[in-house]
Amino acid sequence: AQTSLASSRKSRRKDWTKLIYATDLTPEEILRDTDREASDAKDAMDMDEEDFFQIKSRADNGEEVLDRSKEVWSAEELKKWEDEEMLESIRHLFITGEDNP
Amino acid sequence: MSSLLHFSGHQHFRHRLVLSILSGRHVRVDKIRSDDKNPGLRDFEISLLRLLEKVTNGTVIEISVTGTAILLKPGIISGGAVTHDCPLSRSIGYFLEPVAMLAPFAKTPMQLTLRGITTDENDLSVDLFRTVTLSHLQLFGISDGLELRIKKRGAPPEGGGEAQFLCPIVKQVKTLNFVEPGKVKRIRGVAHAVRVNPQFSNRMIESSRSILNRYIPDIYLYSDVYKGDESGKSPGYALSLLAETTTSAIYCSEAISKAGVAPEDIGLEAARGLMAEVNLGGCVDRKHQILVLLMMVLGSEDVGRCRMSEPTPRTIQFLRDIKQFFGTSFKIVPAEHGSTQLLYSCYGTGYVNANRTLA
């Protein structure tokens, strides 16, 4: 819950209109901003190993990014919903739930 | 207005073709997998181009010798009765989604028959398209005679399914003002199992109910039975779920049979996916952001507003592309203090269906 709170606070500060229309950031970069803590660590590692030559994109990895319309939930994201507390936490979004969680 | 727009890469191919046809602007896409071991367009992309040729009139498509570049000069959207065999590399949903964006602006109502795979993990299944996508079109006044008929089921890898999409034509789409998500009042679902034990449907339904029953009593999960020739060529099963709110916002999820996974786990996966979508909230779910934003841009010359969750990577690119094609940009602000949901608003272009035959 701590991390989700932190990330929601970050996204509140995010100026979406500006990020989308006035920057050259890729869509993934714009979204990654939301959980910077996680990616910062990874970026730092990438920087250490960075060499003059860089491997060219992911085209060579064989696996390409599909043009798909169904956004899939990651296994961890789904795993969260095995938790009783998590399931109870969205009760207020149903007509049978209280107004204020 | 028909100045050439230029894009690179195979990504976002579908919506760029759609925007080109709607706006009438010529499009050139190059560097299509030019660094790939197997460069150029894939069979499903070629197939989509062929389909777009069938539903339009006067469209010119030039593909380079290597298949890594195309030029599209769009004609008018003609509509009418069209039949198309989809390759088995992508499901029918891949082809239905772009056509649904074009069909309301055709010359005559579309009756499109698509054959192939009806449910897979990448694109909207025919069930979600029928129950959720069509409801989203109705928000914009596209409703009389709007229908998807699932004639035959077709699971991957062999497919053998068939669906017919019927879409009315409109003169103009309505301006959307959808900012109140409401609360979930009912849950609906469709389970199907073809060429496997028919009990699998009930097992998926039972296990998903173990999660869903706690929230509301109004739950109806339907087991859709297809037999013999209507059940396609391969075995498979899936459960699609949707939650509808008091203001008619719809959240949906779907889980599909995988080798070595029990039907119970597929049922749980669908239910958990639905809970994750409900938790994201907003008035439109992530799978339909693009469709809704497009229709808002095409709306009458008034401010359209919609409350949704954060944009997906596809949506972000779509918003940028829309600006190039139509010159329209959205204002995107937090829906309210402390919410991750956003309010998207734009001034409609007043797009008028010029192809429509005058009655």
Interface residues (C-beta under 8 A of the other chain):
Chain A: S8 S11 R12 W16 T17 I20 Y21 T26 P27 E28 I30 L31 T34 K56 S57 A59 D60 G62 E64 V65 L66 D67 R68 S69 K70 E71 V72 W73 E77 L78 K80 W81 E82 L87 S89 I90 R91 L93 F94 I95 T96 G97
Chain B: H10 Q11 H12 F13 R14 R33 D35 D36 K37 G93 Y94 E97 E121 N122 D123 L124 K183 V184 K185 I211 R214 Y215 I216 T246 E254 E269 A271 R272 G273 M275 A276 V278 N279 G281 R286 K287 I290 E310 P311 T312 P313 R314 T315 I316 Q317 L319 R320 K323 S329 F330 K331 I332 V333 P334 H337 G338 S339 T340 L342
